[in-house]
Amino acid sequence: MAETNKSIVILGAAGMLGTDLAAELTAQGIAPAVFDLPAFDITDSDQVANAISGCDLVINCAAYTNVEKAESEPELAYKVNADAVGRLGNIASAQGVKVLHISTDFVFDGTLDRPYVETDDTNALSIYGKSKLEGEKLLLAANPDSCIIRIQWTYGNNGNNFIKKLVSLAQRGKPLRVVDDQVGSPTATEQVSAAICKLIKNMPTGIFHLAAAGFVSRFDMAKFIFDKLAIKADLTSCKTSDFSSAAQRPLNSRLDCSKISSLLDGPIESWQNSLEKYLKQFRE
Ligand SMILES: NC(=O)c1ccc[n+]([C@@H]2O[C@H](COP(=O)([O-])OP(=O)(O)OC[C@H]3O[C@@H](n4cnc5c(N)ncnc54)[C@H](OP(=O)(O)O)[C@@H]3O)[C@@H](O)[C@H]2O)c1
């Protein structure tokens, strides 16, 4: 992808979050230099060194994100999500470049009965979660001044996501079974991008949790979506254990966002408000 500005570099800029983040930065007058597969591979140290050379901040949105497939491709998941992130930390450190890295609620096992704070013990259940957790550790070891933002249940305009799949299946009259025992906060990538833009003005160090305000089960989220879109869906609830999936997922994905909230200008928008705005595209 074309390079436009060297003060901020986005890796993984063609992904769901990277696309919205690049647009938000550009709207704020700081068009970033953007890199992604196939022209750019984060596992190639020379390419990383060239990409971030001369910039002030690198934001890493590049990741191996296929949670199910990672169970059968652990080497690739670790190569992208862990080893490459550690090397990015070393290269950035040598060049005096600040790193902001995106991570996930999947670093937790979801067994706590309250929202997770940044200092809670991690215990990833899946290869994806374990590889992302290893990436966090390697990055902080290589570059302790880095900023890591753990996000969750994100949806955006670019690519496919849980919401698009639900709406598409319901519109085609397919029966839907959605789990009611996974709880979290559906979070718009536009919301994450806006928060990152505010945060980088002061560039904090350490781990932060970021999600839309409030919590909901996947099943209640589906009900909310069909209610707002006036779709009469054939929807029933079920349990995570009713599905046989390769990767285990945390049931409690709630993130406590108090730490990051204190650094943002205003309150974090509720999942209902941002999701309602997102759903407008399905009515048009
Ligand atoms: N989506 C969620 O619900 C969610 C939840 C929590 C955290 N996150 C985190 O949010 C971040 C952004 O993810 P996303 O949702 O935007 O996922 P995404 O759409 O899959 O974006 C990831 C991007 O990284 C690229 N990539 C993969 N391997 C690469 C490599 N070797 N070199 C360079 N780029 C590579 C992907 O390219 P290809 O598409 O060509 O593979 C894709 O463009 C990730 O760190 C992810 O772990 C996501």
The ligand as a Tripos MOL2 file, in Angstrom:
@<TRIPOS>MOLECULE
LIG
   48    52     1     0     0
SMALL
NO_CHARGES

@<TRIPOS>ATOM
      1 N1        -12.0320   -8.6990   15.4440 N.am      1 LIG1
      2 C1        -12.1620   -8.8220   16.7670 C.2       1 LIG1
      3 O1        -13.2530   -9.1120   17.2920 O.2       1 LIG1
      4 C2        -10.9860   -8.5620   17.6640 C.ar      1 LIG1
      5 C3        -11.1770   -8.7070   19.0190 C.ar      1 LIG1
      6 C4        -10.0960   -8.4490   19.8590 C.ar      1 LIG1
      7 C5         -8.8880   -8.0680   19.3450 C.ar      1 LIG1
      8 N2         -8.7090   -7.9570   18.0060 N.ar      1 LIG1
      9 C6         -7.3820   -7.5480   17.5350 C.3       1 LIG1
     10 O2         -7.5320   -6.3660   16.7600 O.3       1 LIG1
     11 C7         -6.4440   -6.2610   15.8300 C.3       1 LIG1
     12 C8         -6.9740   -5.9340   14.4560 C.3       1 LIG1
     13 O3         -7.7300   -7.0680   14.0170 O.3       1 LIG1
     14 P1         -8.9130   -6.9530   12.9500 P.3       1 LIG1
     15 O4        -10.1640   -7.2640   13.6400 O.co2     1 LIG1
     16 O5         -8.7730   -5.6980   12.1780 O.co2     1 LIG1
     17 O6         -8.5470   -8.2370   12.0720 O.3       1 LIG1
     18 P2         -8.2310   -8.3700   10.5150 P.3       1 LIG1
     19 O7         -9.3060   -7.7210    9.7330 O.co2     1 LIG1
     20 O8         -7.9580   -9.8220   10.3010 O.co2     1 LIG1
     21 O9         -6.8950   -7.5100   10.3520 O.3       1 LIG1
     22 C9         -5.6120   -8.0310   10.5380 C.3       1 LIG1
     23 C10        -4.7640   -7.5730    9.3700 C.3       1 LIG1
     24 O10        -3.4370   -8.0850    9.5630 O.3       1 LIG1
     25 C11        -3.0100   -8.6090    8.3100 C.3       1 LIG1
     26 N3         -1.9470   -9.6040    8.4660 N.ar      1 LIG1
     27 C12        -2.0520  -10.9170    8.7900 C.ar      1 LIG1
     28 N4         -0.8380  -11.4860    8.7670 N.ar      1 LIG1
     29 C13         0.0560  -10.5080    8.4290 C.ar      1 LIG1
     30 C14         1.4540  -10.4830    8.1880 C.ar      1 LIG1
     31 N5          2.2040  -11.6050    8.2980 N.pl3     1 LIG1
     32 N6          2.0310   -9.3220    7.8440 N.ar      1 LIG1
     33 C15         1.2910   -8.1930    7.7000 C.ar      1 LIG1
     34 N7         -0.0440   -8.1500    7.8880 N.ar      1 LIG1
     35 C16        -0.6550   -9.3090    8.2380 C.ar      1 LIG1
     36 C17        -4.2730   -9.2370    7.7310 C.3       1 LIG1
     37 O11        -4.1020   -9.4820    6.3420 O.3       1 LIG1
     38 P3         -4.9510  -10.6970    5.6750 P.3       1 LIG1
     39 O12        -6.4070  -10.3280    5.8570 O.co2     1 LIG1
     40 O13        -4.4990  -10.6810    4.2700 O.co2     1 LIG1
     41 O14        -4.5910  -11.9290    6.4320 O.co2     1 LIG1
     42 C18        -5.2920   -8.1400    8.0300 C.3       1 LIG1
     43 O15        -5.2760   -7.1350    7.0370 O.3       1 LIG1
     44 C19        -5.6800   -7.5890   15.9440 C.3       1 LIG1
     45 O16        -4.5710   -7.4030   16.7750 O.3       1 LIG1
     46 C20        -6.6630   -8.5200   16.6150 C.3       1 LIG1
     47 O17        -6.0000   -9.5240   17.3310 O.3       1 LIG1
     48 C21        -9.7330   -8.1880   17.1410 C.ar      1 LIG1
@<TRIPOS>BOND
     1     1     2 1
     2     2     3 2
     3     2     4 1
     4     4     5 ar
     5     4    48 ar
     6     5     6 ar
     7     6     7 ar
     8     7     8 ar
     9     8     9 1
    10     8    48 ar
    11     9    10 1
    12     9    46 1
    13    10    11 1
    14    11    12 1
    15    11    44 1
    16    12    13 1
    17    13    14 1
    18    14    15 2
    19    14    16 1
    20    14    17 1
    21    17    18 1
    22    18    19 2
    23    18    20 1
    24    18    21 1
    25    21    22 1
    26    22    23 1
    27    23    24 1
    28    23    42 1
    29    24    25 1
    30    25    26 1
    31    25    36 1
    32    26    27 ar
    33    26    35 ar
    34    27    28 ar
    35    28    29 ar
    36    29    30 ar
    37    29    35 ar
    38    30    31 1
    39    30    32 ar
    40    32    33 ar
    41    33    34 ar
    42    34    35 ar
    43    36    37 1
    44    36    42 1
    45    37    38 1
    46    38    39 2
    47    38    40 1
    48    38    41 1
    49    42    43 1
    50    44    45 1
    51    44    46 1
    52    46    47 1
@<TRIPOS>SUBSTRUCTURE
     1 LIG1         1 GROUP 0 **** ****
